[in-house]
C-alpha cells in the first residue's frame, strides 16, 4: 500500500479504492492518534451530498466507536463548518467525508484536529503507519468502554450559520446575487445566510441527488454562472465546490474572479483598514505572478508555500498572517476561520463591494494576470529526469530568458509518475515556447 494521504486527505473511488474497510481503519487510527488526555475521544463527522457518504460515515463511525470514541454526526454540512464545530464542541477531532470538486463516484476523508486545523504531515504519517503496519489499536474493548453516537444539543447547520452571521456588520439590501452550490454541501445553507443579510438571492445547482455533485457546475465549471449573472443583470455571482470550502466569483460583466483575484482584492481592502498583518498574503507556488506583481504595487508581499491549503494554513499559524489561499478558491481568513470557507469568502467580497459602493469589475481593474502554459509530462522515473543535466540546463535557460518577467515552476506529482511544467510570462507565445522546450528535453531524458 502506498501513501494514503494526499494534499487534502485520503481520496479514491468509493467502494473500490476508498472502501468501508479502509474508512473503518481510518476511524480507529484517527481517533487513537488524535485523542487528547481523556479516555473517550469525541469526533465530529460531516459529509457532502455524495451517495457514498452514508456508507463511509457509518464505517468511520464504527471504527471510532470500536476504540472507545464518541461521535457527533453533523450530517450534510460544509467542510469549514466541521472545523468550526470541532472547536465549538471541544471535540478531539473533526472528519469530513468529501472529495471536494470531484464527481460523485469519488469520495474522500480528511481530518481536522480539535482546534479546527487540518493535520500536519507528521500526524497523517502516524495514522498511515498504524493502517499500513496493520497495528491493532482496538484492544477489543467491551462493555461500557465502547463508544456511542451523541445527540448534539443544537442544530449543526444553524450553529454554523450563526457563526457566519457573527462576522458581519453590514447589510445587502438591494443587492442581487446568484449562488451556484455545485449540488453540494452549500445547498442547504448558503441561501439562508445571504437572505438573512437582505440580498435578493437566486440559486442554481442547489438540488443534490447524490449523483449530480459538481457535474457541469460549481467553482470548476463556472460557465453557467457567468451566463446567469449577465442574462439576469445581477450584481455578482458566487460558485462553491462540493464541500463549500472553495469560492469563485463572477462580476457583473461575467468576468471570473478566481482565488488569486479574490485574495488580491481582500488583501488590498485589509491593508487599507490596517488589518493586514505584516502586509503579507500567503499563497502557494501555483498562484499567478501577475497577482504578485499587482500586490507589490500596493505595498503587499506574497509569501509562497507548497500546493495545498493546509500548507498555507501552517504558514499563517506560524506567523499570524491575516489572509492566505490558493488560486483554486480556498481562502483562509485568520480572524474568522481555520480553513478555507467558500461562503465566508463570498461574504467578505460582498463586504468590500458594499463598503466601496462600486461594482465588482472595478475592484480588480489594476491586475493583469500573466498567461501561463502547463504541460504534464509522464515519465518512467521523475526523480531521475529532474536530475538530468540536460533537463536542468533547459530549466535554467528558460528562467534566464524570462529574466524576472515571468517564472518557471517544475513540480513532481505526488500521486503518479508525472512532472508538471508551468511557465508564466507576459506573452502567451513565450510561455508555450519555453514549456515545450523543457518538455522536449524531459522526453529525451526519459527514454
N, C-alpha and C positions, 0 to 999 in steps of 0.2 A: 504494500500500500504506500502510495506517495504522500506528499504533504497534503493535508486535508484543508487547511485554511488558506484562502487566497487573500486578496486585499480587502475583502469585505465579507468575511465569514466562510462557511462551508457551502458550496453550491453544486448542483448537478441536476440531472433529470430525475424527477420524483419517482420513487419506487423502482428505479433502475440503478442510479449512482447514489442518490440520496435516499436510502431505504429506511423503513421503520426501525430496522435493527441498528443502523448507524445512528439514527436520531435517539433511540433508547440509550445507546452507549454515550452519546454526546451529553444527554441529560444527566446520566450518572457521573461522568467525568467532570462536567462543568460544575455541577453542584458541589462535588467533592473539592475541586480546586478553588472555587470562588467563595465558599462559605467562610464566614467570619468566626469569631470565637464560640458562638453559640452552637448547640448541638442540633438545632433544627433550622437549617438554612431556608430562607424564603426566596422564591424566584417568581418574577412577573413574566408571563408569556403573552405576547401579542402576535398577530398574523395579518397578512393581507388577504385578498379575496380569492386566491387560487384554490382550485378544487382539492388539491393535495394538502391544504393547510390543516384540515381536521385530522387527517391521518398522522401527520408529523407532530402536531400539537399533542395528540394523545400518546404517541410513542415517547416524546420528550418528557411529558408529564409522568409516565410510568417509570422512566429512568430516574427522575428526580425523587419521586416518592419511594423508590426502592432503596435509596441511600439515606432515607430519613428526612428529606427535604419537603417543604410545603410549597404549594403552587397557587398563585393567583392568576386566573385566566382572564385577560383583559379583552379577549375577542378580537374582532377586526378593528384595527386601530393603526395610525401611522407609526413608523419606526421611532421618531423623536418623542412620541407620547410614551412609549415603553421606557425610554431613557429617563423621562421626567417622572414616571410612576415608580420606577425603581428607587428614586430618591424620596418621593413623596411617602411611599410605604415603608421606607427604611429597610428595603429588601437587600439581600446579599447579591442579587444579580437580576438582570433582565435579559430575556431572549426574544428575538424577533424571527418569525418564520416568513421569509420573503426572498425572492430572487430579484428584487428591485425593478429594473427596467426590462427584464427578460420576459418572454412569453410564458403562458400558463404551465406548459409541461415541465418547466424548470422550477425549482424551489431552492431555498437556502436557509441556513440557520446562523444567526450572528448573535454574539453575546455582548452585553454591557455589564460593567461591574456595578457595585452598589451605589457608586457616585454618579452613574449615568454615562460613563465614558466607555468607548469601545476598548477591547482588550489590547494590551501591547503584545508584541511578538512573543515575549517570554511566557506569558500566561497561556497564550494559544498553544505554544510548544508543550507546555505541561499537560494540557488537555489531550493534545495529539499523542504524546508519549504514552499516556495511560491506555488509549484506544489501540494504537499500533502495537504496543507491547502486550496487549491482552491482559493488563493488570486488573484484577477484580477488586474494585473499591466498594462493592456491595456489602461485603461481610455478612450477607444473608441475615440481615436483621429481621426480627419478628415482633409480634405484639404491638405495644403502643409506640415502639420506635419507628414504625413505618410512617411515612409522611401522608399528608392528606391535602385535598384541594380546599382552599379557603374562600369564603364568600367575602368579596370586598364590600365595605360598608357604603361606598359611594360608587356612582356610575363612572367608569373609567373615561368614557368619551366626554362626559360633562366636566370632569376634573381637568382634562387636557384643554378643552375649550375655554374654561375659566382661566387657566394659566396663560393661554394666548391673549385673552382679553385684558389680562393684568398688565400686559406690556404696552397697552395703547392709551394715548391721551388725546386722540383726535377722532373726528367723525368723517364718514364718507358719503354723507347725504348729497344726492345729485350725481354721484359718480356711477358710471355704467361699466361694469366689468363682466368678463366671462371666465369661468374656471373649467379647465379640462382636467378631470380627475383620473384619467387613464383607466377607468373602470377598476380602480384600486381602492386603497385604504382611505384616501381623502374623500371618497364619495359620500360618506355618512356624516362628515363634519365641516368641510370647507364652506359650503353654502351657509350653514348656520352662523359661522363666525363672521362672514362678510355682511350678511343681512343684519346681524346684531350691530354692526358698525354703520348701518344705514345705506349701504350700497345697493343699487339696483343690480341684482346678480343673476346672470344667465349661467346655465350649466350645460356642458356637453360631456359625453363619455362618463356618465355617473350612474350607470346601471349594470353593475357587475353580475355575471352569471357563473363565475368560477372558471370560465374558459376565455373570456374576452379581455383580460387584463393586458394592457399595453399594446393591443392589436390596433395598429394604424392610429394611435392616439398617444397623448401624454407627451412628456418632455423629449422623447426620442423620435416622435412623429408629429411635428409641430404644424404641418400644412393646414389641417382642418381648423386649427385655432386661428391661424393667420387669416384665413378666408372668412371666418365667423366675425372677427373683430372689424374687418374692413366693410363687409357687407352690412353689418348692423350699425356701423358708425359708433362703435364703443370707444371708451377712453383707453382701455388696456385689457389684455388677457393674460392669464397665467396658466401654465401647464405643469402638472406634477408627474412623478413617475408612480409605479405601482405601490410603493410603500411610503410615498409622500415625503421623502427626505431630500428630494431634488425639486428645483423650480427653474423654469424658463419663463420669460415674459415676452409679450408681443405688444409693441407700441401701436398708437392709433393709425399709423400708416401701414401696419403689417410687418414691420421690421422685427427681427428676433433679437432679444437680449439674452445671451447665454450667461452662464455662471460668471465668466470673466467680466462681462459688461455690468452685470448686477453688482459684483464686488467693487468695480470702479465707482459707480455712482453712489453706493453706500459708503465707501471709504472717504470719498470727497465730502459727502454730507457730514460724516462723523468728524472729519478734520475741521470743518467749518464750525462745528459745535465744541471743539476741543475735547472730543471723546475718542479720538484715535490714538491709542497708546503707542508711543514711540514713533508716530507717523508711519506705521508699518502695516502692510497687508501680507498675510501668509497665503501662498498659493503653491501649486505643485509645478514640477518641471514641464508639465503639459500646457500651462497657461500661456496665452498668446503674448508675444513680445510687444505687439502694438499697444496692448493694455499697460504693460510695464512701462513703456515709454511715456504714455499719457499720464500715468500716475506720477512719474518723475517730474513732469512739468507742474504738477500740483504739489510738489514737495513731499511725495509719499514714496516709500521704498517698498518693493515687492521682495519678500523673502520666500525662497522656493524649498519645497520638500519633495520626497519621492511621491509617485502617484498613489492616491488613496487618502480619503478624507480623515482616516484615523491618524495618519502622519501629520496632517495639517493640525488636527486637534492636539496631538502631543506637543508640537512646537508652540501652539498657543498656550497650552497649560504651563509649559516650562518658563515662558517669558511674559505671560499675562497679556498677550496681544488681544485686540478687540474683535477683529474680524479675519476670517480666512475662508478658503473654499477651493472649489475646483471648477474648471470650465464646464463640467458636466452638470452643474447646478447645485451641488452640495455647498451650501453656505452656512458657516457657523458664526453666530453672534454670541460672543463670550458672556455678555451681560445677561442673556436670556436662556441659553441652551448649551448643552454639552456636545451636541452633534448636529449634523445638517438637518434643517427643518424647512420643508417647502412652503407650508402655509405661513410660518413665521417670516420667511423671506418675502413672500408676497405682501404681507402686512408692512414690512419695513420699506418696500418700494413704494407702496401707497402713501406711507408717511412722508416720503420725500416729495411725491407728486403734489400732495395737499399742501405741504409746507412751502414749496416753491411756487405754487399756483401756476403750474405750467404743464404742458403735455409731455408725455414720456419721451418723445422723439428728441426733445431738446436736451435731455439730461446726459446723453452720451454723444452729443454732437462733436465734442473735442477728441473723440477716439477714432483712430484709423487702425482697424485690425490688419495685421500682416497676413498676406497669403501664405499658405503652407501646403506642402506635399508630404504625404505619409505613404511609405511603402513597407509592407510586411513581408520580409524575406524569410522563407522557410529553408532551413539548412540542417545538415546532419548533426553538427556539433557547434552550437552557437558560441560557446566559450572559445573554442579553437579559432573560429573565424574572426572573432573580435581581437584576438591576439596576433593575427596575421599581419606582418609588417606592411604588406601592400594595402590592406584594408585600413590600417592605422594611418598610412600616408594619405589615402584618399579622403579620410575624415578630416585630417589636419589641413589639407589643401583647400577643402570646401570651407572650413572655418576661416582660413586665411583670406580667401576670396571675399567672404562676406564682410570681414574687417569691422565687426561691431554693428553692422547694419542689418544683421539677421543672426540666426543661430542654427547649429546642427545638434540634434538630440538623438542619440542612439541608445535604445533600451532592449535588453533581452527579456523576452516573455518569461513569466514565472510558471506558466502552465503548459507551454508547448514549445517545440524547437523552432522558434521564430525570433527574428531580430526585427525590431521596429525602427525604421529610419524616418525621422521627422526633420524637415528643413523649413525654416521660416525666413522670409526675406521680403523686401519691399515690392519686389516684382515676382509675379507668378512663374514666369518663364525661368527665372533664376532658381527658384525653389525646385521646379521639376527637373531641370538640368543637373543640379548638384545631387539631388536624391537618386536619380537614375545612375549617375556616375558611381556613387557609393555602392548602390545595389549591384552594379555590374562587377565591381571588384569583389564583392562578397560572393557572387556567383562563381567567380574564378576560384576563390579561396576555398569554397565549399565542395568543389569537385574532387 
